[in-house]
Amino acid sequence: MCRSRGWLVVAALVALAACGRKADPLPPIVEVPETTTDLSVYQEQLDAVLTWSFPTLTRAGRSLTDLGRVEVWRLDVPPGQESTGTGTQAEELRRQLMVGRGRLIGRLEGDRLHEATRGSKLEFRDALSAVTPGTVPTTLWYAVRTRRRDGTASALSNIVAWKPKPVPPSVTGTVATPGPGGIELSWQGVPGGTYAVERRDAAGGPWQIVSPIGFEATTWVDRQVEQGKTWQYRVRTVIEATASPRVGEITVPYPDAYPPTLPTSFICLPEESVVRLRWDQSAEAGVAFAVSRRVDGGAWTPLGTPQSATEVRDSEAPAGAVEYQVRAVDPAGNTSEPVTCSVRIGP
């Protein structure tokens, strides 16, 4: 029994000594950039346009604070060798082929990285050769990967494939008609074509796609355009994810001469000794609201001056059949038609 207790004491002392000893240092954590998974491609004239999310994280979910560059890779795949199957194994095979046979076609770093940034996205354009009628073009595989400043690289992104296509013809006869609900555009269509509308401020600025991409109608109304400015538009044909040349620009003055849209969801809520009026905010910037009331079909009386708030409390509502109206007033003084609601105060 004593011998057993002695061994226990020795074991405890050894354990305590081990606790006081410093362990071997752990190797430093290698922060690998997150792998891009949303690379996509389309064709614009004779450019293959690649887009993907700007790299901001490591694989561990930490912020990528030392981005060095982003690489763009391409592999030309001869006709008949494009298919590698589907699934995880096929994707891994494509990555191995890209690493073994692909070539680096772009290094986005410094000013080039800044120029390629489009908000939260990156964009890279690869010049294509025109498709010769009667020939089968080579399929192009693309991938990207991210490197830290110390050279640590992410895995290759998802592989996207593109087979160059003929450039579709441009639309003709584009006409713009400004109106109170926006600017309506119409044009002569292209057989088999779908369309996308681009807009920019005529005073300067980048072109932006303001319509759905690939819609079939030959008319479209820009309902989000701001009044009081001059705008430029162009309509581009889109066939098989390939866009026509950038031509046919038109300039459209859009004076602030149209009333704002009617207030919506206008309701009157009678409560004890007060009537609460509510409506929805206008989509147009800077709009104020003018509220009036009348009793038993009499004259309209303004309830204060126009204001930006979308709720008014009438604590002095007289007895009888009370009717309220609200109008939207824009900064240029254009006034909408009224929207009304009615309540009865008292017996």
N, C-alpha and C positions, 0 to 999 in steps of 0.2 A: 504494500500500500504506500509506504514511504517512498519506495523507488518510483512508483507511478507519479506521485506528487512532484518528485524531483524533476522528472522529465517534463512535466507540465510547466514548471517554472522556467526551465531552460528554453522550452519552445516559446514561451511568452517573451523572454528577454530577446531571443533572436528576432521575433516579430517586431518588437519595439525598435530594435536596431535597424531593421529593414525599413521601417517607416521613416526613420530619420535620414536615410540615404537618398540622394537625388537620383531621379530616374534619368535614363538616357534621353537627350533632347529629341523632340519630334521633328520630322522633316517639315520644311515650310509648305504651306498650302499653295498649290499652283492654281491660280484663278484663270480658267479657260473661258474665253468669250462664248456667249450663248450661240447655239447653232441657228442660222436663219432657216425658217420653215415656210415663209410666205412669198418666195420669189415667183414672179409672174412675168409673162412676155406678151407683147403684141407688136404689130408692125405699123409704122407710120411712114408713108411713102416708101423710101428705100432704107429705113432704119428699123432694126429690131430694138424695141424699147423695153428694157428690163426695169422693174420696180420691186422694191422690198423695204421692210421696216428698217429704220436707222438702228444700228446696234447700240444698246444702252445697258445691257446686263451681262453678268457672267453666268456660267452654268449653275453656280451655287445661288443665284438670285441676287447677288450683290451688284452695286452700280459699277459699270465699266468706266473707270475714271482715266484710264491711260490708253485710249484707242489710238492705235498707230496708223493703220490703213485698212481698207477693204479691197479685196482682190476679186476680179471678175474673170472667170474661166470659160473657155469654149472648146467643144470637141465637134469636128466635122464628121458626120456619120454617113458613109456612102449609101446610096439607095439599096434597099434590100436588107440592111443590117440595123434598121432602127429599132426593131422589137426585141426586148429582153425579157418579156413577160411582165407580170404584175406581182405586187406584194412586197414584203420587206426584203426578201433575198434579191429580187430584181432591182430594187432601189439601191441596195448595197453594191450590186454588180455594176450599176451605172456609175456610182461614185468611184469604184476602183478603176473603171475605164477612164473616167475623167482625170483621176490622179496620174494614171500611167500614160495616157495618150493626149490628154487635153493640153491647151496652151493658155498662158496668162495673157489676156488681152486688155486688162485695165487695172491700174493701181490708183485707187482713190485715197489721196492723202493731201494734207495741207489745203491749198487753194482748190485743188480738184475735188476734194471731199466737200468743201463748202459749196462749190458750184453745182455739185450733184444733189445737194440736199433740197428736198421739196417738203417743207414742214416736218412731219414725222417719218417721211419716206426718203429713200435714195432712188435716183434714176440714172441709168446708164444707157447710151445709145451705141449700137454696133452697126456700122455701115454694111449694107447688103449689096450683092450684085443683082442687076435686073434679071428677071426670069426670062429665058429664051423660049419662045413658043415651041411646043413639041418636045421639050426636054423635061426630065425629072430632076428637080433641084435637090441639092444635098441637104439633109436634115441637120440642124444645128442644135446641140445640147449646150445649155448654159448652167453655171453654178456660181455661187459667191461664197467667200469666207472672210472672217474678220481676224485681224492680228492686233495684239497689244504691242506697245512700243518695244518690249523685250523680245518680240518675235513669236510669243505664244499664240498659236492659231486655233481657231474653232474648227470643228468638223465642216466638211463641205455642206452647203445648203441642199434643199430639195433640188432635183434636176428638172429643168423645164426644157421642152423641145419646141423647135419652130422650123417649119419648112417655108422658105420665102415664097411669097405669092405676088401675082401681078398687082400693080397699083391701080385701084379703082378710079374711074373718072370722077371729076368734080361736078357738083350740082351747078345749075345755071339759073338766072332770072330771080335771084333772091330779092324779095320785097319786104319792107318793114312798115307796119302801121301802128303808131302809138295810139293808146286809148286809156280810158280811166282804169282798166284792169291790168295794164301792163303793155308790153310791146309784142305785137303778133308778127311772126315771121312766116313767110311762105316761099316756096321755090319749086323749080322743075326737077322732078325726081330722076333717079338713075335706075334702069331695069335691074331688079334683084338687090337694090341697095337698101341699107338702113342708114340712120343719120345721127349726128351729134352736133350740138350748137355750142359755139364758143363766143365769149364776150370779153371785152376789156373797156376800161375808161378811155375815151378819146384823148384825154389829157395826158395819158401815159399809164404804164403798168402792164403786168403780164396778162396773157390770155388765160381764161379759165373756162373749163367745160361747165356749162350751167344747165344742161338738159340731161335726161337719161342718155346713156350711150347705146346706140343700136335700136332706136325706135323706128317704126316703119312709116309713120305719117309724114306728109310733106308740108305740114304746118305745125307751129309750136308757139305758145304764148309764154313770154318771160314775165311772170307775175311778181318776181322778187326784185325787179330792177328799180333803182331809186330815181325819183323825178328830180328835175332841176339840173341835169347833167346831159352831156352828149356821149353816146356810147357807140362802140364799133362791134359788129357781129360778123361771123363767118359760119357757114354750114358745111360740114365735111361728110362725105360718103364713107360708110364703114361696111365692108364686105369681108366676111371670114376674118374678123378682128384685124383688118388692114384698113388704114385710113387714107383718104385721098389727099392730094396736095393742099397746102394752105393758100387758097386763092378765094376771090369773090368777096372781099371785105366790103361791108357797107357801113356808112356812118349815119347815126340816127339821133337827132336832137330830141330830147324828152323833157319839154318845159314843165314846170310845176304849175300846171293849169287845170289839173283834174282833182276832184274832191277825194278825200280819203274814203276808205271802205266804211260801210255802216257799222256802228257798234253792234256787237252780237251778245246774245244771252242776257238781254236787258230784263230785269225783274223788279217788281215792287213788293216789299215785305212789310206790311203793316204790323207794328208792335205797339206796346202800350206807350201812348203819347209821342210816338215817333214813327216815321216811315223810312225804311232803309232801302236805298236804290243801289243796284249793283249791275255791272256789265263787264264784258271781257276787254282786255287791253287790245289796242290796234297793232297790226303788224308794221305800220308805217312809223318811222322814228319821229319824235317831236310832236305827236298829236296830243291836243287837249280836248276836253269835252265840255260842252255847254248844256246845262240842265235847266229846264223850265217846268212850270206846272200851271194848270188852270183848274177852276172849280165850276162844276155844272155847265160846261161848255163855254165859259167866258174867255176873256183874253189871257194869253200866255204871259206869265211873270217869270223872269230869270231868277234862278236860285244862285246868286253870286256870279262871279266871273268864271270863264272857262278855266279848267284845271286839269292836270295830268292824272289825278287820282281816278280810280274806277269804282268809287263808292261815295255816295252822298247820304247824309242823315238829315231828313227834313223833320225838325222838332217843332215846327210851327204850322203843321198841315191843318187847314181849316176843315170844319165839318162839311160833309156832302160828298158828291161824286168827284173825286180828285183824279186828274189825269196828268201824267208826267211824260216828258220827252227828253231825249238826249241826242245831240248831234256831235260828230267828230269834226274838229277844226285843225287843219294842218298849219305849219309855220308860215306858209304863204297866204293864209287867210281863206283857203278853199274849205267850204263847209259841206258836209254830207247831208243827205236827206235825214229827217228825224226818225227815231224809233220810239214807240210809245208803249206805256202800260197804264193800267187804271186800278184804283182801289176806292173803297167807300169808307169814309171816316164818320163815326157816329151811327145813330140809328137810321 
